[in-house]
Every structure is written in C-alpha cells, then in structure tokens.
Amino acid sequence: MLFRKLLRTMGEYKAQFISMVVMVVLGMGVFVGFNMEWYTIETDVSEFFEDTGFADYRLVDETGFSLEDLDRVSGIDGVERAARYLSVNTLSAKDKDTVTLTVTTDPKVSGFIVTSGSEYEEDSTDGIWMSDRYADANGITVGDDFTIIYKGMSVTGTVKGLVKSGEYLIFIPGENQLMPDYGTSGFVYISPAMLVTALGYGYYPQINVLSDMDKDAFIEAVDEALGRTALVLEKDDIVSYAESNGEAEEGKTMASVLPPLFLAIAILTMLTTMNRITVNEKMQIGTLKALGYRNRTIRMHYTMFALIVAVLGSIFGIILGYGLASFIMDPAGSMGTYFDMPDWTIHTPGMTYLILVLMDVLLVFVGWVSVSKMLKGTAADSLRPYVPRKMRPLAIERTSAWDRLGFSTKWNIRDLFRHKARSAVTVIGVMGCVLLLVASFGMRDTMDEYIDVFYGDAMNYETVINISDDATDEQAMEICRMYDGDWASKTSVQLEGDAVGLEIYNIMNDHVRFVDQDMNLTDLSDDGAYICGRIAKDTGVGIGDTLTFTTYITSQAYSVRIVGILSSISESIIMTSAYADFVGMDYSIRTVYTDATDIASDPAIESTLTKESIVRSFDTFMEIMNEMILLLAIAAVILGLVVLYNLGTMSYMERMRELATLKVVGFRDRQIGRILIGQNTWLTIVGIVIGVPIGLFVLDYLLHELASEYEMSMCITWVTYVITIVTTLAVSLMVSLMIGMNNRKIDMVSALKGGE
C-alpha cells in the first residue's frame, strides 16, 4: 500500500520532484564533468609525455653543444637520458608556411610516436616524419616529397611517417599566437644524418635531459660538468607542459567554483521543497499514524522521496558529467583544437564517486529531517491542519507609509516575511543565474577588449621576420631597412633563479606598441626599463626601484631602473635599444616587424609569421570561448527556471486557500496573477542586485586564477548588464505567467473546505 501511495504522491508533486531531480543532476553533472576534465588531461597528457620522452630539462646555448658536452651532461649522476636537440622555425618552399624543423639525437628523448607510415630511421638521409595534423590540413600524405627552406638552403625529403610529439602537444610557433593553426604551421622531424647531409655539419643549440633531479641540484651539476653557466629551462617553462598543466588547474578551479554553487542551491531546494511537501502531507501522516503505522515506517516512507531524487540525480548527473567532459575533451571539439595527442580516453578521479555518495547521504538526511518534524506528537495532533506560525506586525506596519501601500503590496510583503526560507532560496537561485550570466558574458567582453588592444592596436604590423641565429646584426639591419621595419632582440636572462625574457626594441616606424596595466597604449621611454605585471608581483619591484638580472653563459649582471609596468603575454623585462646601450648591454637582433607581406628568401631569414595567421588563431580561440559561454548561459537559464518554478509552485500550493478566498470576495484571475507576478519580480530584482556584484567578484577571481599569464583587466560592457537583467527578468516573468495560469483551475469549494 505504501508503495502505491509513494507513486501517487510523486505524481501529485511531480513538478517539485522533477525540479529537485533537475537541480541535483545539474549540480552533480557539473561537478563530475569538470573533475573528469582535469583528471583526463592529467592522465592522458602524462602518458603521452612518457611515451614520447618529454624532456624534464633543456640546456640552451645558441653557439651549439658538442658531443663532448653531451657526454659530460649524460655522465651526471641522476641523469637518465640526454640528447642533443634542434628545434627551429623554417619555411615550407611551396606555401611559405612556418614549419618547425626538429632533430633529436636520441628518439627516446623529445621524440614522437608514429600514427601512420613507417617507423623512424635514425640513419635516413631523405626521410621526413611530419605532424599528422599539419599533413591532414594541407593534403599531404605518406610518400609525398616536401621541401623546407632553412638558412637560405632548400632541404627536400620524402614524408615517410605522420607523427605526434609531446614536445608539440600544444603547437604554437609564434609567441603572439593563442591557438594552433595547422593550416599554416606544423612541425617535422628529420634524422641527425639528414641534418648533416643538408648543412654539412650538425648544429644543436639544446641538450634535452630526462632526470628526476631537483632543479637547483641539476643546475649546479650542469655548470660544474660544462665549466660554464648554462641557460637551463625546466619543463614548466615549455608551452606544452605549462599550458596543459594550466588547463588541468583551470579545470580544478572551475570544479571548485561552479559545482558548489549548483550543489548548494540543489540542497537548499531539496530542504525547502521536502519541508513544504511534508507540511502539505501532515494530515496524511496523521492518518497513517492512526492506522497503526510506526513513526519509523512513516519516516522511511517519506525519506524514500529524497532517496529517489538523490539516486536519479546521481545517475543522470554522472551521464551529464560524462557528456560535458566528452564535449570539452572531444578531439574534434574545443580541446582538440588546442591539444594534439593520440589518446582521449575519459578518466574519473576516485574521490568523485566518494563525494557523490556523501552528497546522496546528505540529500537523504535532508528528507529524513523534514519528515521527522511532522511526526512529533500524537496521531490526533498530526490530523489537525497545519497552521502557519502567527505573524507579528512588521515594523513597517507601524508607519504611515504602510497605509499608503496597495493591497497586493501589503499581501506580498507579509507573505515574504512569513515564508523567509522560501524567499531566501528564491533569491539565491536568481543570484546563481545572474552570477553565471555576468561571469560568462563578462569573460567574453574582457577577451574582446584584450584582443582589440593587444592584437588590433599594439600589433601594428603585417609580418614578423625571424632572423637566423648565425646572422649578423648588419644583415638583420639590412633586412630591417629593406622592409621599413622595427627590430627587436629577444633572449632569456636569469632573475632570482628563474628564466625570464629580455626584450630590447628599436621602434622607428610604429609597428610595435605597448600596453600599460590599464589597457592603454603607451610609448617606451629611453630613461629606464619596463617589467610585466607578473614580475612586479613576484619580485615586489615597482616604478623607481632597481632590478638586477644576470645573463646566461657570461653570468654578466645588469642593474636597471624600472620606469613602468606593462601588460604582457610573456614574462619579460622590456627596454629600448638606447637604454640597453646606456647600461652597456650586449644583444643581437633576432626579430623584424614590418608591413611588407612579400618577403624574399634570404640566408639571414629563419622564418616569417603573418598577422593574418595570428588573428586566425584568435578566431578559433573565440569560437571555443563562445561555445563555453553558450553552455554557461543555458545552465543559468535552466537554474533560474527550475528554482523559480519549483518554489513558485510550492508558494501557490501553500496559498491556494488564500487565493480561493480572494476569488470568492471578487478578485479576478488577472488581479490575482498580478499579485503572484509582483512577488516573483521583487525577489528577482533583489537577486539581480545582489548577484551582479557577486558575479563581478567571481569573474575577477577567475581571470586571476585561470588567465593570470595574459594579465587581463576585467571589462564589462553595458550589453552584458542588459542581457543579464533582461534574461533573468524574462525567466521570472515566464515562470510567473505559467504559475498564474493555474488560478483558473482553483476549485474554490475544495480549497476553502480543505482545512476543516
């Protein structure tokens, strides 16, 4: 009998049960999805790095490393494997694409896995192993001939295999690109034998090392082995490792921000709804007690409602979470445009299921507590109708302003204070909706401004020309004059034990501009150096202070006066060539910025990169962001709909007797509807007023936690505020109209006699 009653009760309160299930599904789905995402990234990327021998450390010296240097490094106690390594941007002879030429003397260090074609041949003098993504985007197949231009020479080989490499998990050949663009850039591996055949000698500016040694101990051992100070980059300094770790950390951050919001609202909704259901079932509970059912049996019966909600929420939540993780980690979707790896298996951290079980226990406990309140007293007590607690006169009722208020306003004010918990949960639900809308659309506004300033205004050039390492400054200056360009010198220096960039500019043609921390364009002064916001934060150095850094190889120390703090993509110290000359700094020209697009082949030119290809990568980035914004906006609307409809329906059921009374005394359905709409609108406005600043706070937190390397300043346009307010009010109005339509169905006789 109780089972049939369970089904009937669920049918009677189907709107409430569906809304509770939806809220639990959203909360658990978002929780499971984001935890699956970061754990999948960590697991699949770690396996890929291990399979391809991703290097733990990289020694860098533009003059190159000899076999003796390699032997000395390999002989260090704690070094597992080491290889001389070359990774340099070149040009494809056919399309002038940027192609990164890569050579490793040990395929188990910074190597690759073959996805199709023949395996790697260390002694091949004509074989090329090419990125499968680049080959697919450009219609290149195994067996095709491919030619690149390196140091003015043409190097031709046959594509023998298509590959993926951990070193190029995230392939961004230009420092200004945000996303890979395999249509215009890719990477190839050739053997050391082919490099010697092409150049006549082996040139390796890096030694890549596999080692579990601590960084400080490793650097000390390397300096002692080589007899000089070497530039040592750990894997955290490499884009593929740093950005993949960053994506995992972003997933963890999102998992700590959004799921708690949904889960908290789900718990509050469950608490409020179960409490009101058991209140409405008070006479049913009394009847069961009168028929001889024990309190424990009745408690278990009503707790089953919460258990069913928890179980269904968990099942469908896991399905939703898996779908969300699969959408994010789809190799043909958003993450697939960023990561290039062979395995995309979804993994779930073990603690996720434990937390789901604990959430289910909590939800069941909420149901248990709700029904326990109604079991107090005898059967006769339970059979008496539920009487809302008597309201004390509100403070406003003692003022003259109260008399000037209309009937509906007075009605709604008293009802809001009589049912504080229901009103509070409604406001919290609206706040969650507003928070998601402000944070998601605000992120888009911030990125739009960032891209407009950095890549629309600051990048005032059409082509970047990368100068070969062995080219002289005279050759670089000749190229600069030929194309009316501005030039820069970029290298790495040591600052407090870490490697940071040193950028020296000579700007004569306004091709490169700089951005301050307020996202305004600014000129460089010859009176001192500039640092990015991250360096200023990490070192505590401000304007007017002196910053000291040392160069690698020579260990020369330089002290510069800081005259400004810039927003920068790279972690860099920036100065003009005039100030660099003033402090006696040695540098070499390595980059030329120009408006020219037709760049002739030259031995001094290593590669070129067009602004068009950079902007194309931004478009891809924004497409991915827009997909995420759409998901968050949909989640926000669902959240608002479910919370408002659920609590609005409960409010309607609680006040059915009162509404019937209003109809009896002459109120029309339209007038009663306006009363209901007014209360929902009030709560919605309160939720908006509180939710907007909280949304701004969350957005600022996410910008610092998820995108600190971009040094973005939060930007919110009026359009975002309008979309947020209009969408939230529209959801509230729609729910109010749906609930208000029930006025016509009220059976006034049943409603008025129900309490007798």
Stockholm file with secondary structure:
# STOCKHOLM 1.0

chainA/1-756         MLFRKLLRTMGEYKAQFISMVVMVVLGMGVFVGFNMEWYTIETDVSEFFEDTGFADYRLVDETGFSLEDLDRVSGIDGVERAARYLSVNTLSAKDKDTVTLTVTTDPKVSGFIVTSGSEYEEDSTDGIWMSDRYADANGITVGDDFTIIYKGMSVTGTVKGLVKSGEYLIFIPGENQLMPDYGTSGFVYISPAMLVTALGYGYYPQINVLSDMDKDAFIEAVDEALGRTALVLEKDDIVSYAESNGEAEEGKTMASVLPPLFLAIAILTMLTTMNRITVNEKMQIGTLKALGYRNRTIRMHYTMFALIVAVLGSIFGIILGYGLASFIMDPAGSMGTYFDMPDWTIHTPGMTYLILVLMDVLLVFVGWVSVSKMLKGTAADSLRPYVPRKMRPLAIERTSAWDRLGFSTKWNIRDLFRHKARSAVTVIGVMGCVLLLVASFGMRDTMDEYIDVFYGDAMNYETVINISDDATDEQAMEICRMYDGDWASKTSVQLEGDAVGLEIYNIMNDHVRFVDQDMNLTDLSDDGAYICGRIAKDTGVGIGDTLTFTTYITSQAYSVRIVGILSSISESIIMTSAYADFVGMDYSIRTVYTDATDIASDPAIESTLTKESIVRSFDTFMEIMNEMILLLAIAAVILGLVVLYNLGTMSYMERMRELATLKVVGFRDRQIGRILIGQNTWLTIVGIVIGVPIGLFVLDYLLHELASEYEMSMCITWVTYVITIVTTLAVSLMVSLMIGMNNRKIDMVSALKGGE
#=GR chainA/1-756 SS CHHHHHHHHHHHTHHHHHHHHHHHHHHHHHHHHHHHHHHHHHHHHHHHHHHHTCCSEEEECTTCCCHHHHHHHHTSTTEEEEEEEEEEEEEETTTCCEEEEEEESSTTSSCCEEEEECCCCTTCSSEEEEEHHHHHHTTCCTTCEEEEEETTEEEEEEEEEEEECGGGSSCCCSTTCSSCCTTTEEEEECCHHHHHHHHSSCCCSEEEEEECCCHHHHHHHHHHHHTSBCEEEEGGGSHHHHHHHHHHHHHHHHHHHHHHHHHHHHHHHHHHHHHHHHHHTHHHHHHHHHTTCCHHHHHHHHHHHHHHHHHHHHHHHHHHHHHHHHHHTCTTSTGGGTCCCSCCCCCCCHHHHHHHHHHHHHHHHHHHHHHHHHTCSCHHHHHSCCCCCCCCCCGGGGSHHHHHSCHHHHHHHHHHHHTHHHHHHHHHHHHHHHHHHHHHHHHHHHHHHHHIIIIIIIBCCSEEEEECTTCCHHHHHHHHHHTTCEEEEEEEEEETTEEEEEEEEECSSSCBCEEETTSCEECCCTTSEEEEHHHHHHHCCCTTCEEEEEETBTCCEEEEEEEEEEECSSCEEEEEHHHHHHTTCCCCCCEEEESCCCCCCCTTEEEEEEHHHHHHHHHHHHHHHHHHHHHHHHHHHHHHHHHHHHHHHHHHHHTHHHHHHHHHTTCCHHHHHHHHHHHHHHHHHHHHHHHHHHHHHHHHHHHHHHSGGGTCCCCCCHHHHHHHHHHHHHHHHHHHHHHHGGGGGCCHHHHHHTTC
#=GC SS_cons         CHHHHHHHHHHHTHHHHHHHHHHHHHHHHHHHHHHHHHHHHHHHHHHHHHHHTCCSEEEECTTCCCHHHHHHHHTSTTEEEEEEEEEEEEEETTTCCEEEEEEESSTTSSCCEEEEECCCCTTCSSEEEEEHHHHHHTTCCTTCEEEEEETTEEEEEEEEEEEECGGGSSCCCSTTCSSCCTTTEEEEECCHHHHHHHHSSCCCSEEEEEECCCHHHHHHHHHHHHTSBCEEEEGGGSHHHHHHHHHHHHHHHHHHHHHHHHHHHHHHHHHHHHHHHHHHTHHHHHHHHHTTCCHHHHHHHHHHHHHHHHHHHHHHHHHHHHHHHHHHTCTTSTGGGTCCCSCCCCCCCHHHHHHHHHHHHHHHHHHHHHHHHHTCSCHHHHHSCCCCCCCCCCGGGGSHHHHHSCHHHHHHHHHHHHTHHHHHHHHHHHHHHHHHHHHHHHHHHHHHHHHIIIIIIIBCCSEEEEECTTCCHHHHHHHHHHTTCEEEEEEEEEETTEEEEEEEEECSSSCBCEEETTSCEECCCTTSEEEEHHHHHHHCCCTTCEEEEEETBTCCEEEEEEEEEEECSSCEEEEEHHHHHHTTCCCCCCEEEESCCCCCCCTTEEEEEEHHHHHHHHHHHHHHHHHHHHHHHHHHHHHHHHHHHHHHHHHHHHTHHHHHHHHHTTCCHHHHHHHHHHHHHHHHHHHHHHHHHHHHHHHHHHHHHHSGGGTCCCCCCHHHHHHHHHHHHHHHHHHHHHHHGGGGGCCHHHHHHTTC
//
